[in-house]
């Protein structure tokens, strides 16, 4: 485990939200590295499509991208959903930046996973 961060508590009292980010190092098995490369390429493609079609809602992005991410990039269904969800988050963040430059591009190998769907942790062990 590399880092844990929390952000977003409001000054209004108890109310607020908590964002938890955990960086985990994994063994570089060839199948995992290949999946990460396909995910990176699919994410860059999804970012481009979301920007071109102004598809910042889940329903629009799903209609435009889901089948393409599964068939063209060979992503499993849940990872394809996580991919276009991450693309939407990246695009919305980029659009809010008043000094935005070029279209965002992902260069590192990484993957956005949803707990319970993309992975599970039971008794401190990832399943």
The first five atom37 places (N, CA, C, CB, O) and aatype in JSON, in Angstrom:
{
  "aatype": [20, 20, 20, 20, 20, 20, 20, 20, 20, 20, 20, 20, 20, 20, 20, 20, 20, 20, 20, 20, 20, 20, 20, 20, 20, 20, 20, 20, 20, 20, 20, 20, 20, 20, 20, 20, 20, 20, 20, 20, 20, 20, 20, 20, 20, 20, 20, 20, 20, 20, 20, 20, 20, 20, 20, 20, 20, 20, 20, 20, 20, 20, 20, 20, 20, 20, 20, 20, 20, 20, 20, 20, 20, 20, 20, 20, 20, 20, 20, 20, 20, 20, 20, 20, 20, 20, 20, 20, 20, 20, 20, 20, 20, 20, 20, 20, 20, 20, 20, 20, 20, 20, 20, 20, 20, 20, 20, 20, 20, 20, 20, 20, 20, 20, 20, 20, 20, 20, 20, 20, 20, 20, 20, 20, 20, 20, 20],
  "atom_mask": [
    [1, 1, 1, 1, 1],
    [1, 1, 1, 1, 1],
    [1, 1, 1, 1, 1],
    [1, 1, 1, 1, 1],
    [1, 1, 1, 1, 1],
    [1, 1, 1, 1, 1],
    [1, 1, 1, 1, 1],
    [1, 1, 1, 1, 1],
    [1, 1, 1, 1, 1],
    [1, 1, 1, 1, 1],
    [1, 1, 1, 1, 1],
    [1, 1, 1, 1, 1],
    [1, 1, 1, 1, 1],
    [1, 1, 1, 1, 1],
    [1, 1, 1, 1, 1],
    [1, 1, 1, 1, 1],
    [1, 1, 1, 1, 1],
    [1, 1, 1, 1, 1],
    [1, 1, 1, 1, 1],
    [1, 1, 1, 1, 1],
    [1, 1, 1, 1, 1],
    [1, 1, 1, 1, 1],
    [1, 1, 1, 1, 1],
    [1, 1, 1, 1, 1],
    [1, 1, 1, 1, 1],
    [1, 1, 1, 1, 1],
    [1, 1, 1, 1, 1],
    [1, 1, 1, 1, 1],
    [1, 1, 1, 1, 1],
    [1, 1, 1, 1, 1],
    [1, 1, 1, 1, 1],
    [1, 1, 1, 1, 1],
    [1, 1, 1, 1, 1],
    [1, 1, 1, 1, 1],
    [1, 1, 1, 1, 1],
    [1, 1, 1, 1, 1],
    [1, 1, 1, 1, 1],
    [1, 1, 1, 1, 1],
    [1, 1, 1, 1, 1],
    [1, 1, 1, 1, 1],
    [1, 1, 1, 1, 1],
    [1, 1, 1, 1, 1],
    [1, 1, 1, 1, 1],
    [1, 1, 1, 1, 1],
    [1, 1, 1, 1, 1],
    [1, 1, 1, 1, 1],
    [1, 1, 1, 1, 1],
    [1, 1, 1, 1, 1],
    [1, 1, 1, 1, 1],
    [1, 1, 1, 1, 1],
    [1, 1, 1, 1, 1],
    [1, 1, 1, 1, 1],
    [1, 1, 1, 1, 1],
    [1, 1, 1, 1, 1],
    [1, 1, 1, 1, 1],
    [1, 1, 1, 1, 1],
    [1, 1, 1, 1, 1],
    [1, 1, 1, 1, 1],
    [1, 1, 1, 1, 1],
    [1, 1, 1, 1, 1],
    [1, 1, 1, 1, 1],
    [1, 1, 1, 1, 1],
    [1, 1, 1, 1, 1],
    [1, 1, 1, 1, 1],
    [1, 1, 1, 1, 1],
    [1, 1, 1, 1, 1],
    [1, 1, 1, 1, 1],
    [1, 1, 1, 1, 1],
    [1, 1, 1, 1, 1],
    [1, 1, 1, 1, 1],
    [1, 1, 1, 1, 1],
    [1, 1, 1, 1, 1],
    [1, 1, 1, 1, 1],
    [1, 1, 1, 1, 1],
    [1, 1, 1, 1, 1],
    [1, 1, 1, 1, 1],
    [1, 1, 1, 1, 1],
    [1, 1, 1, 1, 1],
    [1, 1, 1, 1, 1],
    [1, 1, 1, 1, 1],
    [1, 1, 1, 1, 1],
    [1, 1, 1, 1, 1],
    [1, 1, 1, 1, 1],
    [1, 1, 1, 1, 1],
    [1, 1, 1, 1, 1],
    [1, 1, 1, 1, 1],
    [1, 1, 1, 1, 1],
    [1, 1, 1, 1, 1],
    [1, 1, 1, 1, 1],
    [1, 1, 1, 1, 1],
    [1, 1, 1, 1, 1],
    [1, 1, 1, 1, 1],
    [1, 1, 1, 1, 1],
    [1, 1, 1, 1, 1],
    [1, 1, 1, 1, 1],
    [1, 1, 1, 1, 1],
    [1, 1, 1, 1, 1],
    [1, 1, 1, 1, 1],
    [1, 1, 1, 1, 1],
    [1, 1, 1, 1, 1],
    [1, 1, 1, 1, 1],
    [1, 1, 1, 1, 1],
    [1, 1, 1, 1, 1],
    [1, 1, 1, 1, 1],
    [1, 1, 1, 1, 1],
    [1, 1, 1, 1, 1],
    [1, 1, 1, 1, 1],
    [1, 1, 1, 1, 1],
    [1, 1, 1, 1, 1],
    [1, 1, 1, 1, 1],
    [1, 1, 1, 1, 1],
    [1, 1, 1, 1, 1],
    [1, 1, 1, 1, 1],
    [1, 1, 1, 1, 1],
    [1, 1, 1, 1, 1],
    [1, 1, 1, 1, 1],
    [1, 1, 1, 1, 1],
    [1, 1, 1, 1, 1],
    [1, 1, 1, 1, 1],
    [1, 1, 1, 1, 1],
    [1, 1, 1, 1, 1],
    [1, 1, 1, 1, 1],
    [1, 1, 1, 1, 1],
    [1, 1, 1, 1, 1],
    [1, 1, 1, 1, 1],
    [1, 1, 1, 1, 1],
    [1, 1, 1, 1, 1]
  ],
  "atom_positions": [
    [[0.83, -1.16, 0.0], [0.0, 0.0, 0.0], [0.89, 1.23, 0.0], [-0.95, -0.01, 1.2], [1.81, 1.33, 0.81]],
    [[0.61, 2.17, -0.89], [1.47, 3.34, -1.0], [0.9, 4.55, -0.3], [1.71, 3.67, -2.44], [1.6, 5.17, 0.5]],
    [[-0.35, 4.91, -0.58], [-0.85, 6.15, 0.0], [-2.33, 6.06, 0.28], [-0.57, 7.32, -0.91], [-3.07, 5.35, -0.41]],
    [[-2.76, 6.77, 1.29], [-4.17, 6.91, 1.59], [-4.43, 8.39, 1.79], [-4.59, 6.06, 2.86], [-3.72, 9.04, 2.56]],
    [[-5.42, 8.92, 1.11], [-5.71, 10.34, 1.26], [-7.2, 10.53, 1.43], [-5.21, 11.15, 0.05], [-8.0, 9.76, 0.9]],
    [[-7.57, 11.54, 2.17], [-8.99, 11.89, 2.31], [-9.15, 13.37, 2.02], [-9.54, 11.54, 3.73], [-8.33, 14.2, 2.41]],
    [[-10.23, 13.69, 1.32], [-10.52, 15.07, 0.97], [-12.01, 15.29, 1.06], [-10.0, 15.4, -0.45], [-12.79, 14.34, 1.04]],
    [[-12.41, 16.55, 1.17], [-13.8, 16.88, 0.95], [-14.67, 17.08, 2.17], [-14.38, 15.87, 0.15], [-15.89, 17.1, 2.02]],
    [[-14.13, 17.22, 3.37], [-14.99, 17.49, 4.5], [-15.43, 18.94, 4.46], [-14.28, 17.16, 5.82], [-14.61, 19.84, 4.28]],
    [[-16.72, 19.16, 4.62], [-17.23, 20.53, 4.61], [-17.09, 21.14, 5.99], [-18.7, 20.56, 4.14], [-16.97, 20.43, 6.98]],
    [[-17.11, 22.43, 6.04], [-17.0, 23.13, 7.32], [-18.37, 23.32, 7.96], [-16.32, 24.49, 7.12], [-18.48, 24.05, 8.95]],
    [[-19.39, 22.7, 7.44], [-20.75, 22.86, 7.94], [-21.06, 21.91, 9.1], [-21.73, 22.65, 6.82], [-22.22, 21.85, 9.51]],
    [[-20.12, 21.18, 9.62], [-20.38, 20.26, 10.72], [-20.08, 18.84, 10.34], [-21.81, 20.37, 11.18], [-19.05, 18.55, 9.73]],
    [[-20.99, 17.93, 10.7], [-20.79, 16.5, 10.47], [-20.9, 16.11, 9.01], [-21.78, 15.71, 11.28], [-20.32, 15.12, 8.59]],
    [[-21.64, 16.88, 8.25], [-21.92, 16.51, 6.87], [-20.68, 16.66, 6.01], [-23.06, 17.35, 6.31], [-19.83, 17.51, 6.26]],
    [[-20.58, 15.84, 5.02], [-19.45, 15.89, 4.12], [-19.28, 14.55, 3.44], [-18.17, 16.28, 4.87], [-20.14, 13.67, 3.54]],
    [[-18.21, 14.39, 2.76], [-17.93, 13.13, 2.1], [-16.46, 12.83, 2.24], [-18.35, 13.17, 0.61], [-15.65, 13.7, 2.54]],
    [[-16.14, 11.59, 2.03], [-14.78, 11.13, 2.17], [-14.38, 10.39, 0.91], [-14.62, 10.23, 3.42], [-15.09, 9.5, 0.46]],
    [[-13.25, 10.75, 0.35], [-12.72, 10.05, -0.8], [-11.47, 9.31, -0.36], [-12.41, 11.03, -1.98], [-10.57, 9.91, 0.22]],
    [[-11.43, 8.04, -0.61], [-10.3, 7.22, -0.2], [-9.59, 6.71, -1.45], [-10.76, 6.04, 0.69], [-10.2, 6.09, -2.31]],
    [[-8.29, 6.99, -1.55], [-7.49, 6.51, -2.67], [-6.36, 5.65, -2.13], [-6.94, 7.69, -3.53], [-5.64, 6.06, -1.22]],
    [[-6.22, 4.47, -2.69], [-5.17, 3.56, -2.25], [-4.35, 3.13, -3.46], [-5.77, 2.32, -1.53], [-4.9, 2.65, -4.45]],
    [[-3.06, 3.32, -3.38], [-2.15, 2.85, -4.42], [-1.57, 1.52, -4.01], [-1.03, 3.88, -4.7], [-1.04, 1.37, -2.91]],
    [[-1.68, 0.56, -4.89], [-1.21, -0.79, -4.58], [-0.24, -1.23, -5.67], [-2.4, -1.78, -4.47], [-0.5, -1.04, -6.86]],
    [[0.86, -1.81, -5.27], [1.79, -2.37, -6.24], [1.42, -3.82, -6.5], [3.26, -2.26, -5.74], [1.12, -4.58, -5.58]],
    [[1.43, -4.19, -7.78], [1.1, -5.57, -8.14], [2.27, -6.18, -8.9], [-0.2, -5.63, -8.99], [3.11, -5.47, -9.45]],
    [[2.31, -7.5, -8.92], [3.38, -8.17, -9.64], [3.17, -8.01, -11.14], [3.46, -9.67, -9.25], [2.03, -8.11, -11.61]],
    [[4.22, -7.76, -11.89], [4.09, -7.51, -13.33], [3.98, -8.8, -14.15], [5.27, -6.69, -13.82], [4.89, -9.15, -14.9]],
    [[2.87, -9.5, -14.0], [2.65, -10.7, -14.81], [2.27, -10.25, -16.22], [1.54, -11.62, -14.19], [1.59, -9.24, -16.38]],
    [[2.69, -10.99, -17.23], [2.46, -10.57, -18.63], [0.99, -10.31, -18.96], [3.0, -11.62, -19.57], [0.68, -9.37, -19.69]],
    [[0.07, -11.14, -18.44], [-1.35, -10.95, -18.73], [-1.86, -9.65, -18.11], [-2.16, -12.16, -18.21], [-2.65, -8.93, -18.72]],
    [[-1.41, -9.36, -16.9], [-1.84, -8.15, -16.22], [-1.3, -6.91, -16.92], [-1.39, -8.17, -14.75], [-2.01, -5.91, -17.07]],
    [[-0.04, -6.96, -17.34], [0.56, -5.81, -18.04], [-0.16, -5.58, -19.36], [2.09, -6.05, -18.28], [-0.42, -4.43, -19.74]],
    [[-0.49, -6.64, -20.07], [-1.21, -6.52, -21.35], [-2.59, -5.9, -21.13], [-1.34, -7.89, -22.03], [-3.01, -5.05, -21.92]],
    [[-3.29, -6.32, -20.07], [-4.6, -5.74, -19.77], [-4.47, -4.27, -19.42], [-5.26, -6.5, -18.61], [-5.3, -3.46, -19.84]],
    [[-3.44, -3.89, -18.67], [-3.22, -2.49, -18.32], [-2.93, -1.64, -19.56], [-2.06, -2.37, -17.32], [-3.38, -0.5, -19.65]],
    [[-2.19, -2.19, -20.51], [-1.91, -1.46, -21.76], [-3.18, -1.27, -22.58], [-0.86, -2.22, -22.59], [-3.42, -0.19, -23.12]],
    [[-4.01, -2.33, -22.66], [-5.28, -2.21, -23.38], [-6.2, -1.2, -22.69], [-5.98, -3.58, -23.47], [-6.89, -0.43, -23.36]],
    [[-6.2, -1.2, -21.36], [-7.03, -0.26, -20.6], [-6.57, 1.18, -20.86], [-6.96, -0.58, -19.09], [-7.4, 2.06, -21.06]],
    [[-5.25, 1.41, -20.85], [-4.73, 2.75, -21.12], [-5.14, 3.23, -22.5], [-3.19, 2.77, -20.98], [-5.58, 4.37, -22.66]],
    [[-4.99, 2.37, -23.51], [-5.38, 2.73, -24.87], [-6.89, 2.99, -24.97], [-4.97, 1.63, -25.86], [-7.33, 3.93, -25.63]],
    [[-7.67, 2.14, -24.3], [-9.13, 2.31, -24.3], [-9.53, 3.6, -23.59], [-9.81, 1.1, -23.63], [-10.45, 4.28, -24.02]],
    [[-8.84, 3.93, -22.5], [-9.14, 5.15, -21.76], [-8.85, 6.39, -22.6], [-8.33, 5.19, -20.46], [-9.64, 7.33, -22.6]],
    [[-7.73, 6.41, -23.3], [-7.42, 7.54, -24.18], [-8.46, 7.66, -25.29], [-6.01, 7.37, -24.79], [-8.87, 8.77, -25.64]],
    [[-8.89, 6.53, -25.85], [-9.93, 6.53, -26.87], [-11.23, 7.07, -26.29], [-10.13, 5.11, -27.44], [-11.91, 7.88, -26.92]],
    [[-11.6, 6.61, -25.09], [-12.84, 7.03, -24.46], [-12.83, 8.52, -24.15], [-13.09, 6.23, -23.18], [-13.84, 9.2, -24.33]],
    [[-11.71, 9.04, -23.71], [-11.59, 10.48, -23.43], [-11.87, 11.27, -24.71], [-10.18, 10.83, -22.86], [-12.62, 12.25, -24.69]],
    [[-11.26, 10.85, -25.79], [-11.45, 11.53, -27.08], [-12.91, 11.5, -27.52], [-10.56, 10.88, -28.15], [-13.45, 12.52, -27.96]],
    [[-13.56, 10.34, -27.41], [-14.95, 10.2, -27.82], [-15.88, 11.03, -26.94], [-15.37, 8.72, -27.79], [-16.81, 11.67, -27.44]],
    [[-15.64, 11.02, -25.64], [-16.48, 11.8, -24.72], [-16.38, 13.29, -25.03], [-16.07, 11.53, -23.25], [-17.39, 13.99, -25.02]],
    [[-15.18, 13.77, -25.31], [-15.01, 15.19, -25.63], [-15.67, 15.53, -26.97], [-13.51, 15.55, -25.68], [-16.38, 16.53, -27.07]],
    [[-15.44, 14.72, -27.99], [-15.99, 15.0, -29.31], [-17.51, 15.0, -29.33], [-15.48, 13.99, -30.31], [-18.12, 15.79, -30.04]],
    [[-18.13, 14.11, -28.53], [-19.58, 13.98, -28.53], [-20.26, 14.67, -27.34], [-19.94, 12.52, -28.53], [-21.48, 14.59, -27.18]],
    [[-19.46, 15.36, -26.52], [-19.99, 16.02, -25.32], [-20.85, 15.07, -24.5], [-20.8, 17.27, -25.7], [-21.94, 15.42, -24.05]],
    [[-20.35, 13.86, -24.33], [-21.09, 12.79, -23.65], [-20.61, 12.64, -22.22], [-20.93, 11.45, -24.41], [-19.97, 11.65, -21.86]],
    [[-20.91, 13.64, -21.39], [-20.45, 13.59, -20.01], [-21.46, 12.93, -19.07], [-20.15, 14.98, -19.53], [-21.25, 12.94, -17.85]],
    [[-22.51, 12.36, -19.59], [-23.44, 11.59, -18.76], [-23.15, 10.1, -18.96], [-24.94, 11.93, -19.11], [-22.66, 9.69, -20.01]],
    [[-23.47, 9.31, -17.95], [-23.2, 7.87, -18.03], [-23.98, 7.22, -19.16], [-23.55, 7.2, -16.71], [-23.44, 6.35, -19.85]],
    [[-25.23, 7.61, -19.36], [-26.04, 6.95, -20.38], [-25.5, 7.22, -21.79], [-27.51, 7.42, -20.28], [-25.44, 6.31, -22.61]],
    [[-25.1, 8.46, -22.07], [-24.54, 8.78, -23.39], [-23.22, 8.06, -23.61], [-24.35, 10.3, -23.54], [-22.97, 7.5, -24.67]],
    [[-22.37, 8.1, -22.58], [-21.07, 7.45, -22.71], [-21.24, 5.94, -22.89], [-20.19, 7.74, -21.47], [-20.53, 5.33, -23.68]],
    [[-22.17, 5.36, -22.17], [-22.4, 3.91, -22.29], [-22.82, 3.54, -23.71], [-23.48, 3.45, -21.29], [-22.3, 2.59, -24.29]],
    [[-23.77, 4.3, -24.27], [-24.24, 4.03, -25.63], [-23.12, 4.16, -26.65], [-25.39, 4.97, -26.0], [-23.04, 3.38, -27.6]],
    [[-22.25, 5.13, -26.46], [-21.16, 5.38, -27.42], [-20.0, 4.41, -27.27], [-20.66, 6.78, -27.26], [-19.37, 4.05, -28.27]],
    [[-19.7, 3.98, -26.05], [-18.42, 3.34, -25.8], [-18.44, 1.87, -25.37], [-17.72, 4.09, -24.79], [-17.49, 1.14, -25.65]],
    [[-19.48, 1.42, -24.71], [-19.45, 0.11, -24.07], [-19.06, -1.02, -25.03], [-20.79, -0.18, -23.46], [-18.12, -1.76, -24.76]],
    [[-19.77, -1.15, -26.13], [-19.48, -2.25, -27.07], [-18.11, -2.1, -27.71], [-20.55, -2.3, -28.17], [-17.42, -3.1, -27.93]],
    [[-17.7, -0.89, -28.0], [-16.39, -0.66, -28.6], [-15.28, -1.06, -27.63], [-16.23, 0.81, -29.01], [-14.31, -1.7, -28.03]],
    [[-15.42, -0.67, -26.37], [-14.39, -1.01, -25.38], [-14.3, -2.52, -25.18], [-14.68, -0.32, -24.05], [-13.21, -3.05, -24.98]],
    [[-15.43, -3.2, -25.23], [-15.41, -4.65, -25.06], [-14.84, -5.35, -26.3], [-16.82, -5.17, -24.77], [-14.0, -6.24, -26.18]],
    [[-15.3, -4.96, -27.47], [-14.93, -5.68, -28.69], [-13.57, -5.25, -29.25], [-15.98, -5.47, -29.75], [-12.73, -6.1, -29.53]],
    [[-13.36, -3.96, -29.4], [-12.12, -3.47, -30.02], [-10.91, -3.61, -29.1], [-12.29, -2.02, -30.43], [-9.82, -3.96, -29.54]],
    [[-11.12, -3.31, -27.8], [-10.0, -3.34, -26.86], [-9.97, -4.61, -26.01], [-10.06, -2.13, -25.95], [-9.01, -4.81, -25.26]],
    [[-10.97, -5.45, -26.11], [-11.0, -6.72, -25.41], [-11.08, -6.59, -23.89], [-9.79, -7.49, -25.76], [-10.52, -7.41, -23.17]],
    [[-11.79, -5.56, -23.41], [-11.92, -5.38, -21.97], [-13.1, -6.19, -21.44], [-12.08, -3.89, -21.63], [-14.14, -6.26, -22.1]],
    [[-12.96, -6.79, -20.26], [-14.12, -7.42, -19.63], [-15.19, -6.37, -19.35], [-13.71, -8.13, -18.31], [-14.89, -5.18, -19.26]],
    [[-16.43, -6.8, -19.2], [-17.55, -5.85, -19.11], [-17.41, -4.86, -17.97], [-18.83, -6.6, -18.96], [-17.62, -3.66, -18.18]],
    [[-17.07, -5.31, -16.79], [-16.97, -4.38, -15.65], [-15.82, -3.4, -15.84], [-16.79, -5.16, -14.34], [-15.94, -2.23, -15.48]],
    [[-14.72, -3.85, -16.4], [-13.58, -2.95, -16.62], [-13.91, -1.95, -17.73], [-12.31, -3.77, -17.0], [-13.45, -0.81, -17.68]],
    [[-14.7, -2.34, -18.71], [-15.15, -1.41, -19.74], [-16.0, -0.3, -19.13], [-15.94, -2.14, -20.84], [-15.87, 0.86, -19.5]],
    [[-16.87, -0.66, -18.19], [-17.68, 0.34, -17.52], [-16.81, 1.28, -16.69], [-18.73, -0.33, -16.63], [-17.01, 2.49, -16.71]],
    [[-15.86, 0.72, -15.96], [-14.95, 1.56, -15.17], [-14.15, 2.48, -16.07], [-14.0, 0.68, -14.33], [-13.84, 3.61, -15.68]],
    [[-13.82, 2.02, -17.26], [-13.02, 2.81, -18.2], [-13.79, 4.05, -18.66], [-12.62, 1.97, -19.41], [-13.25, 5.16, -18.6]],
    [[-15.02, 3.89, -19.11], [-15.73, 5.09, -19.55], [-16.15, 5.97, -18.38], [-16.96, 4.71, -20.37], [-16.3, 7.18, -18.55]],
    [[-16.33, 5.4, -17.2], [-16.6, 6.22, -16.02], [-15.38, 7.09, -15.69], [-16.97, 5.33, -14.8], [-15.51, 8.28, -15.39]],
    [[-14.19, 6.5, -15.75], [-12.98, 7.28, -15.49], [-12.79, 8.34, -16.56], [-11.75, 6.36, -15.43], [-12.36, 9.46, -16.25]],
    [[-13.09, 8.02, -17.81], [-12.97, 9.0, -18.89], [-13.88, 10.2, -18.64], [-13.32, 8.36, -20.25], [-13.48, 11.34, -18.87]],
    [[-15.09, 9.96, -18.16], [-16.01, 11.05, -17.86], [-15.45, 11.94, -16.76], [-17.39, 10.51, -17.45], [-15.51, 13.17, -16.85]],
    [[-14.89, 11.33, -15.72], [-14.31, 12.09, -14.62], [-13.15, 12.95, -15.11], [-13.84, 11.15, -13.49], [-13.03, 14.12, -14.74]],
    [[-12.29, 12.38, -15.94], [-11.15, 13.12, -16.47], [-11.61, 14.29, -17.33], [-10.23, 12.19, -17.29], [-11.09, 15.4, -17.2]],
    [[-12.6, 14.05, -18.19], [-13.09, 15.1, -19.09], [-13.77, 16.21, -18.3], [-14.07, 14.51, -20.13], [-13.55, 17.39, -18.58]],
    [[-14.59, 15.86, -17.31], [-15.27, 16.89, -16.52], [-14.25, 17.75, -15.77], [-16.24, 16.25, -15.52], [-14.41, 18.97, -15.69]],
    [[-13.23, 17.13, -15.25], [-12.18, 17.87, -14.56], [-11.46, 18.8, -15.53], [-11.18, 16.91, -13.9], [-11.18, 19.95, -15.19]],
    [[-11.16, 18.32, -16.72], [-10.48, 19.11, -17.74], [-11.35, 20.29, -18.18], [-10.12, 18.23, -18.95], [-10.85, 21.4, -18.37]],
    [[-12.65, 20.05, -18.34], [-13.56, 21.12, -18.78], [-13.71, 22.21, -17.73], [-14.91, 20.54, -19.12], [-13.94, 23.36, -18.08]],
    [[-13.59, 21.87, -16.45], [-13.72, 22.86, -15.38], [-12.49, 23.75, -15.26], [-13.98, 22.16, -14.06], [-12.55, 24.82, -14.65]],
    [[-11.37, 23.31, -15.83], [-10.13, 24.07, -15.72], [-10.16, 25.25, -16.7], [-8.9, 23.15, -16.0], [-10.19, 25.03, -17.91]],
    [[-10.15, 26.48, -16.21], [-10.22, 27.63, -17.12], [-8.97, 27.79, -17.98], [-10.44, 28.91, -16.31], [-9.02, 28.43, -19.03]],
    [[-7.86, 27.2, -17.55], [-6.61, 27.31, -18.32], [-6.27, 25.98, -18.99], [-5.45, 27.75, -17.42], [-5.1, 25.63, -19.13]],
    [[-7.29, 25.25, -19.4], [-7.06, 23.92, -19.98], [-6.25, 24.05, -21.27], [-8.39, 23.2, -20.25], [-6.41, 24.99, -22.05]],
    [[-5.41, 23.08, -21.45], [-4.58, 23.05, -22.64], [-5.08, 21.99, -23.6], [-3.12, 22.79, -22.27], [-6.26, 21.94, -23.95]],
    [[-4.17, 21.14, -24.01], [-4.52, 20.08, -24.94], [-5.45, 19.06, -24.29], [-3.26, 19.39, -25.46], [-5.61, 19.03, -23.07]],
    [[-6.05, 18.23, -25.12], [-6.92, 17.16, -24.64], [-6.11, 16.25, -23.71], [-7.54, 16.34, -25.83], [-4.97, 15.9, -24.03]],
    [[-6.68, 15.86, -22.57], [-5.94, 15.01, -21.64], [-5.57, 13.67, -22.27], [-6.76, 14.77, -20.38], [-6.31, 13.13, -23.09]],
    [[-4.43, 13.16, -21.87], [-3.94, 11.89, -22.38], [-3.3, 11.12, -21.23], [-2.91, 12.1, -23.55], [-2.51, 11.68, -20.47]],
    [[-3.65, 9.86, -21.11], [-3.12, 9.01, -20.05], [-1.89, 8.3, -20.58], [-4.19, 7.98, -19.56], [-1.93, 7.66, -21.63]],
    [[-0.78, 8.41, -19.85], [0.47, 7.79, -20.29], [0.89, 6.63, -19.4], [1.58, 8.82, -20.33], [1.55, 5.69, -19.86]],
    [[0.5, 6.68, -18.13], [0.93, 5.64, -17.2], [-0.01, 4.44, -17.26], [0.98, 6.18, -15.76], [-1.17, 4.55, -17.68]],
    [[0.51, 3.3, -16.85], [-0.32, 2.1, -16.76], [-1.0, 2.11, -15.4], [0.53, 0.8, -16.96], [-0.35, 2.08, -14.36]],
    [[-2.33, 2.17, -15.44], [-3.11, 2.19, -14.22], [-4.52, 1.72, -14.56], [-3.13, 3.6, -13.57], [-4.89, 1.65, -15.73]],
    [[-5.29, 1.4, -13.52], [-6.65, 0.95, -13.77], [-7.55, 1.39, -12.64], [-6.71, -0.59, -13.94], [-7.17, 1.32, -11.47]],
    [[-8.72, 1.85, -12.99], [-9.73, 2.27, -12.02], [-10.6, 1.06, -11.75], [-10.57, 3.49, -12.53], [-11.21, 0.53, -12.68]],
    [[-10.69, 0.61, -10.51], [-11.48, -0.56, -10.17], [-12.56, -0.19, -9.17], [-10.59, -1.67, -9.6], [-12.34, 0.64, -8.28]],
    [[-13.73, -0.79, -9.31], [-14.83, -0.57, -8.39], [-14.86, -1.72, -7.39], [-16.2, -0.44, -9.15], [-14.93, -2.89, -7.79]],
    [[-14.8, -1.4, -6.1], [-14.8, -2.43, -5.07], [-16.09, -3.25, -5.14], [-14.64, -1.79, -3.67], [-17.18, -2.71, -5.28]],
    [[-15.93, -4.55, -5.04], [-17.07, -5.45, -5.08], [-17.37, -5.95, -6.48], [-18.28, -4.77, -4.53], [-18.01, -7.0, -6.64]],
    [[-16.93, -5.22, -7.5], [-17.15, -5.62, -8.88], [-15.83, -5.96, -9.56], [-17.89, -4.51, -9.65], [-15.68, -7.04, -10.13]],
    [[-14.88, -5.04, -9.51], [-13.59, -5.25, -10.14], [-12.65, -6.08, -9.27], [-12.94, -3.93, -10.46], [-11.76, -6.75, -9.78]],
    [[-12.86, -6.03, -7.97], [-12.04, -6.79, -7.03], [-12.79, -6.88, -5.71], [-10.64, -6.13, -6.83], [-13.76, -6.15, -5.5]],
    [[-12.36, -7.76, -4.84], [-12.93, -7.88, -3.5], [-11.8, -8.09, -2.53], [-13.96, -9.05, -3.42], [-10.77, -8.67, -2.87]],
    [[-12.0, -7.61, -1.31], [-11.03, -7.87, -0.25], [-11.76, -8.58, 0.87], [-10.36, -6.55, 0.26], [-12.75, -8.07, 1.4]],
    [[-11.27, -9.74, 1.25], [-11.87, -10.52, 2.31], [-10.77, -10.91, 3.3], [-12.59, -11.78, 1.74], [-9.78, -11.54, 2.92]],
    [[-10.93, -10.53, 4.55], [-9.95, -10.82, 5.58], [-8.56, -10.29, 5.22], [-9.89, -12.32, 5.83], [-7.55, -10.95, 5.48]],
    [[-8.51, -9.12, 4.62], [-7.25, -8.48, 4.28], [-6.57, -9.06, 3.06], [-6.32, -8.58, 5.43], [-5.44, -8.67, 2.75]],
    [[-7.22, -9.98, 2.34], [-6.63, -10.6, 1.15], [-7.48, -10.24, -0.07], [-6.52, -12.15, 1.32], [-8.7, -10.39, -0.05]],
    [[-6.83, -9.78, -1.13], [-7.55, -9.46, -2.36], [-7.93, -10.73, -3.07], [-6.71, -8.56, -3.28], [-7.1, -11.64, -3.22]],
    [[-9.19, -10.82, -3.51], [-9.68, -12.01, -4.23], [-9.87, -11.71, -5.69], [-10.99, -12.51, -3.62], [-10.27, -12.58, -6.46]]
  ]
}
